[in-house]
Amino acid sequence: MTKKYDVIIAGCGAAGLYAALNLPEELNVLIICKRELSLCNSSLAQGGIAGVYNSPDDNIRFHRNDTLIAGGFKNDTEAVDILVSEAAQDISRLIELGVDFDKNEDGSYHRTLEGGHSHHRIFHHADSTGREITEKLLAKVQTLKNVTIMENTILCGVKKISGGFSSFMRLADGSYITCCSRYMILATGGIGRVYKFTTNSAAATGDGIAFAYEMGAKIKHLDWVQFHPTAFNNKSTRECFLISEAVRGEGAYLLNCKKERFMHKYDSRLELAPRDVVSHAIVQEAKEQGSSDFYLDISYKDSDFLKKRFPMIYRNLMEQGFDLTKEPVPVYPCQHYLMGGINVDKNSETSIPGLYACGECSHTGVHGSNRLASNSLLEALVFSRRAAAHIASMEYSSPDDLTAAEFDPHIGSPVIPAGIRTATRNIMQESHFVIPDKEAAARGLVKVTELYNMLAEGDFLVDTDYVIARSIVTVAKIILEEVTK
Ligand SMILES: Cc1cc2nc3c(=O)[nH]c(=O)nc-3n(C[C@H](O)[C@H](O)[C@H](O)COP(=O)(O)OP(=O)(O)OC[C@H]3O[C@@H](n4cnc5c(N)ncnc54)[C@H](O)[C@@H]3O)c2cc1C
């Protein structure tokens, strides 16, 4: 039997969870995630959450200005105004929910500095802020009687039906269910796994963007991808451990293969220039030096301070054989964040009425062409709360009359051929990494379009591999189309 909900939310990261807890308790809500609850980009966030809250030396005009400068003034200014002026509301809500931001000795909140910020305004929980926030949000959502949480449940397809949406999901045991809802919120996160090297979690395969695209929703600026300059470079693993911007905020130097500082050649803000500037500088310097060996060095600082300030980074690097307090650590840029996405209005509604998108899969316009550090958790909270408020403002209409659409999971059909994801990732790494290569992108688009057509038209079992491969190929195709326009 088809289950009916008022709202279905795909995604249990910061955006999905915060939407769930802001929806009225009279609404029957289902929230799902495709793997375990902790596997999401939100849990990985290290640096913190930006916002002007009880900050006498700071001001929302400064936060606005920094956001616009980092975004190359390509931001939607109305969305930026909402972001910076509503930050205090959501940061104070997090504190109410028990999020334990670090404090100074006098009891005031410690705010750190990150690239592109003119003031210390990043609230943080040591260097594992995302895990602290998502754990507290999840604990609250788990107490809500109106919200059903299903993990290891992958959304395989969504169709617009009369008066709502029909969602098709695969459970961990390989069985399928169909659910209907009046409203649908896509909070499926980023696209890191479309690239060969990324800081993102395995969940970041762009599924929500692919579903929205298939439904005909407007997708905007998907080629606005941020490459973080300082991922730990062990030159092999796909998921690259991030060395937070906050390490540069605390004074770390970037060194080239000769172990010399070089940022002065590229930008007067040196190591604290915005991410895109630093990533470009590294790639340029790599060409000039003929070597892609780069290092981050903060070993001149007090070692007890570093261990206390960056416990998780310190631990992870020690596991990799590097002691941050004693030596430079190898780093290189890799895919980190998506500024573009499913286009939404100020209520996070997409171009399809009743379909909402929030968090990293959405394009609100706040980031322009380059996100200011620590603005994304904030965006996820502010705009998912707005989605919930918009749904709450609608006249109530029971979902009981909704009729599920047909979905065919092609049971008995073969699984997809191996190698689709790897081929796509290699294309993206070659054609759209830090400085896009139009010729490689044009070649890549031909291949990716072939893969897209094969998956769309072929007779394959709709299992997890199929959904992920199809999302990755769809996202790559949209990006390369943008690049080659
Ligand atoms: C290493 C790292 C460090 C970062 N540091 C910071 C920071 O310090 N400050 C900051 O502001 N931002 C930071 N970011 C960015 C920020 O964490 C993310 O942009 C933000 O948390 C995204 O939240 P989200 O809820 O949109 O997505 P996510 O948290 O990624 O959640 C996505 C959810 O969608 C689910 N999902 C996906 N596809 C499906 C499907 N088909 N079916 C069902 N469920 C699905 C996943 O299972 C997951 O639950 C960092 C990111 C990374 C990777």
The ligand as an SDF file (V2000), in Angstrom:
LIG
                    3D

 53 58  0  0  0  0  0  0  0  0999 V2000
   35.0500   18.3700    4.5720 C   0  0  0  0  0  0  0  0  0  0  0  0
   34.0390   19.4720    4.5530 C   0  0  0  0  0  0  0  0  0  0  0  0
   34.1590   20.5440    5.4110 C   0  0  0  0  0  0  0  0  0  0  0  0
   33.2250   21.5700    5.4020 C   0  0  0  0  0  0  0  0  0  0  0  0
   33.3370   22.5910    6.2990 N   0  0  0  0  0  0  0  0  0  0  0  0
   32.3660   23.5260    6.3500 C   0  0  0  0  0  0  0  0  0  0  0  0
   32.3790   24.5330    7.3580 C   0  0  0  0  0  0  0  0  0  0  0  0
   33.2500   24.5560    8.2080 O   0  0  0  0  0  0  0  0  0  0  0  0
   31.3730   25.4510    7.3520 N   0  0  0  0  0  0  0  0  0  0  0  0
   30.3710   25.4490    6.4410 C   0  0  0  0  0  0  0  0  0  0  0  0
   29.4990   26.3140    6.4900 O   0  0  0  0  0  0  0  0  0  0  0  0
   30.3280   24.4900    5.4830 N   0  0  0  0  0  0  0  0  0  0  0  0
   31.2780   23.5330    5.4290 C   0  0  0  0  0  0  0  0  0  0  0  0
   31.2110   22.5610    4.4870 N   0  0  0  0  0  0  0  0  0  0  0  0
   30.0740   22.5410    3.5720 C   0  0  0  0  0  0  0  0  0  0  0  0
   28.8210   22.0990    4.3010 C   0  0  0  0  0  0  0  0  0  0  0  0
   29.1500   21.0770    5.2130 O   0  0  0  0  0  0  0  0  0  0  0  0
   27.7650   21.5690    3.3460 C   0  0  0  0  0  0  0  0  0  0  0  0
   27.5850   22.4280    2.2770 O   0  0  0  0  0  0  0  0  0  0  0  0
   26.4230   21.4470    4.0390 C   0  0  0  0  0  0  0  0  0  0  0  0
   26.5690   20.8000    5.2650 O   0  0  0  0  0  0  0  0  0  0  0  0
   25.4700   20.6740    3.1540 C   0  0  0  0  0  0  0  0  0  0  0  0
   24.3570   20.2900    3.9120 O   0  0  0  0  0  0  0  0  0  0  0  0
   23.1780   19.5590    3.2000 P   0  0  0  0  0  0  0  0  0  0  0  0
   22.1800   19.2560    4.2650 O   0  0  0  0  0  0  0  0  0  0  0  0
   22.7440   20.3110    2.0140 O   0  0  0  0  0  0  0  0  0  0  0  0
   23.8160   18.1820    2.6160 O   0  0  0  0  0  0  0  0  0  0  0  0
   24.4740   16.9560    3.3770 P   0  0  0  0  0  0  0  0  0  0  0  0
   24.8410   17.2860    4.7470 O   0  0  0  0  0  0  0  0  0  0  0  0
   25.5270   16.4060    2.4950 O   0  0  0  0  0  0  0  0  0  0  0  0
   23.2940   15.8880    3.4330 O   0  0  0  0  0  0  0  0  0  0  0  0
   22.8180   15.2480    2.2790 C   0  0  0  0  0  0  0  0  0  0  0  0
   21.8350   14.1680    2.6870 C   0  0  0  0  0  0  0  0  0  0  0  0
   21.1370   13.7360    1.5220 O   0  0  0  0  0  0  0  0  0  0  0  0
   21.0240   12.3280    1.5380 C   0  0  0  0  0  0  0  0  0  0  0  0
   20.8290   11.8450    0.1820 N   0  0  0  0  0  0  0  0  0  0  0  0
   21.5470   12.1410   -0.9340 C   0  0  0  0  0  0  0  0  0  0  0  0
   21.0200   11.5050   -2.0050 N   0  0  0  0  0  0  0  0  0  0  0  0
   19.9550   10.7810   -1.5480 C   0  0  0  0  0  0  0  0  0  0  0  0
   19.0190    9.9120   -2.1570 C   0  0  0  0  0  0  0  0  0  0  0  0
   19.0420    9.6150   -3.4690 N   0  0  0  0  0  0  0  0  0  0  0  0
   18.0740    9.3280   -1.3760 N   0  0  0  0  0  0  0  0  0  0  0  0
   18.0290    9.5880   -0.0450 C   0  0  0  0  0  0  0  0  0  0  0  0
   18.8780   10.4180    0.5850 N   0  0  0  0  0  0  0  0  0  0  0  0
   19.8190   10.9980   -0.1630 C   0  0  0  0  0  0  0  0  0  0  0  0
   22.3310   11.8750    2.1810 C   0  0  0  0  0  0  0  0  0  0  0  0
   22.2120   10.5370    2.6150 O   0  0  0  0  0  0  0  0  0  0  0  0
   22.4710   12.9210    3.2900 C   0  0  0  0  0  0  0  0  0  0  0  0
   21.7070   12.5290    4.4050 O   0  0  0  0  0  0  0  0  0  0  0  0
   32.1400   21.5280    4.4790 C   0  0  0  0  0  0  0  0  0  0  0  0
   32.0220   20.4550    3.6180 C   0  0  0  0  0  0  0  0  0  0  0  0
   32.9510   19.4240    3.6490 C   0  0  0  0  0  0  0  0  0  0  0  0
   32.7870   18.2820    2.6940 C   0  0  0  0  0  0  0  0  0  0  0  0
  1  2  1  0
  2  3  1  0
  2 52  2  0
  3  4  2  0
  4  5  1  0
  4 50  1  0
  5  6  2  0
  6  7  1  0
  6 13  1  0
  7  8  2  0
  7  9  1  0
  9 10  1  0
 10 11  2  0
 10 12  1  0
 12 13  2  0
 13 14  1  0
 14 15  1  0
 14 50  1  0
 15 16  1  0
 16 17  1  0
 16 18  1  0
 18 19  1  0
 18 20  1  0
 20 21  1  0
 20 22  1  0
 22 23  1  0
 23 24  1  0
 24 25  2  0
 24 26  1  0
 24 27  1  0
 27 28  1  0
 28 29  2  0
 28 30  1  0
 28 31  1  0
 31 32  1  0
 32 33  1  0
 33 34  1  0
 33 48  1  0
 34 35  1  0
 35 36  1  0
 35 46  1  0
 36 37  1  0
 36 45  1  0
 37 38  2  0
 38 39  1  0
 39 40  1  0
 39 45  2  0
 40 41  1  0
 40 42  2  0
 42 43  1  0
 43 44  2  0
 44 45  1  0
 46 47  1  0
 46 48  1  0
 48 49  1  0
 50 51  2  0
 51 52  1  0
 52 53  1  0
M  END
$$$$
